[in-house]
Amino acid sequence: MSPLVSIIINCFNQGCYLERSVNSVLSQSFSDIECLIVDDGSTDNTRHIAEQLMNLDERVKYYYKENGGLPSSRNFGIQKAQGEWIQCLDADDWIHEDKIRFQLSYLEQVNINDDIVFYCDYERVFIDANQNIVNTQENIIGSLTKDELIQRLLIPDFLADSPHPALQQAMLMKKSILSKTKFPEHLKALGDRYFAVAILMADANFIYTPMIGAYYTKHQSNRTNNWNYMKDYYIKFYEYIYIKYKDLGNQCQSSIIFLLEEIIRDKDTANFKRLVSIVQFPLYLFGNKLKVNSKSILKLTYSIRLITPSFLIYEKYRGPRSKRLFAFFNQILNLGKPTNS
C-alpha cells in the first residue's frame, strides 16, 4: 500500500543538518509516510548521512541528481513520491512532530475533491556558525483570503509588516495540485513564492491550520543573505508575474518602484532596462518628489542621474565637507523666507 503522505527533503551540501530534519519526519505522530531525500548534486557527506538514515528506517529513501537548484529538486522528488499528499522540506529545517496529523485532521471540514493546501504558522530559528540556536521568532500567519495571500506574496519580505504566508515547510498539499503546476525551475530563488501565486491563481483551496508546525532556519550560508543574488531573482519574479498574470501587475508596483529607486541610485543600467518594461505610470521617485508620467521621461531621468554626482542626490554619499556646504546653501535659501511671529 502506498503511503498517504510523501515528505520530500531537498539537500545541497547540507549533510550536517540532514539528520535533524529527517528525524523530525520519522517522529511524526502520523506514521503513514515516506521520507524522500533528494540530493541535488552535493559534494559533502550528504550521501553517507542518508545511507545511515535509510538503515535505521525503511521509510527513508535516497535519490541523487545533478545539481539543478531548489525548484528542480522539488519537481524531481514529486515525480518519485508515492503519497496522496506532499510536504516539502529543506534539509536545514524541520517540522513539529504533530504537524501532519494536525493538518490532516482538517479534512473533515473541506471537500476532499478540491485542490487543497493546508498552511500553518512557523518559527524562524537563527543559528550561528556552530549550529547553536541564538534566537527564535514566532511567525503567526492567521487565516487569509485568496486575495490577501496573493497580495502579500507579491511584496518582498523586507518591505512587508507580516510574515511570508506560504512557506513550503509550513504547507501540506494534495498531490493533484502538482500535476497541474510545477515549481518554476527558472527561479532558483523565489520559486516557492511564484509557485504559491500560481496555484492560488489556479484556485487551490488554502486552509489555515493554527499551529507552529515548521521551524525555518536562518544562518550564514543562506543564499538569501546575498542581496545582489536576491535582487536579480526579485526582478525575474516580477518579470514572470507580468508575463503570466498581467492583471496582478498593479499590486507589484510599490515593490518594483523600490527596486527601481535602488537601481537608479546604483547606476545599474542592465537592471534598469529590465524594470522599465514592467513598471507602470505615473510613478514617483526620490521620496515622492519627482512624478514620472512616461517611459521616455523615466529614461531621461536615468540619463541625468548617470552624469550627476551621487552626493548631490543622496545624503548617504555626503561627507562632512559636502554636508557643511549643503547646510550653508540651505541657510542662504531660508534667509528670505518670512518667519512666524
PyMOL commands that set and color helices and strands:
alter all, ss='L'
color gray80, all
select helices_A, chain A and resi 15-26+46-56+70-80+99-109+146-153+157-159+168-170+175-178+191-201+223-225+227-244+246-265+269-276+295-306+310-313+315-317+320-335
alter helices_A, ss='H'
color red, helices_A
select strands_A, chain A and resi 5-11+33-40+60-65+85-90+94-95+116-127+133-139+171-174+205-218+283-285+290-292
alter strands_A, ss='S'
color yellow, strands_A
deselect
rebuild
show_as cartoon
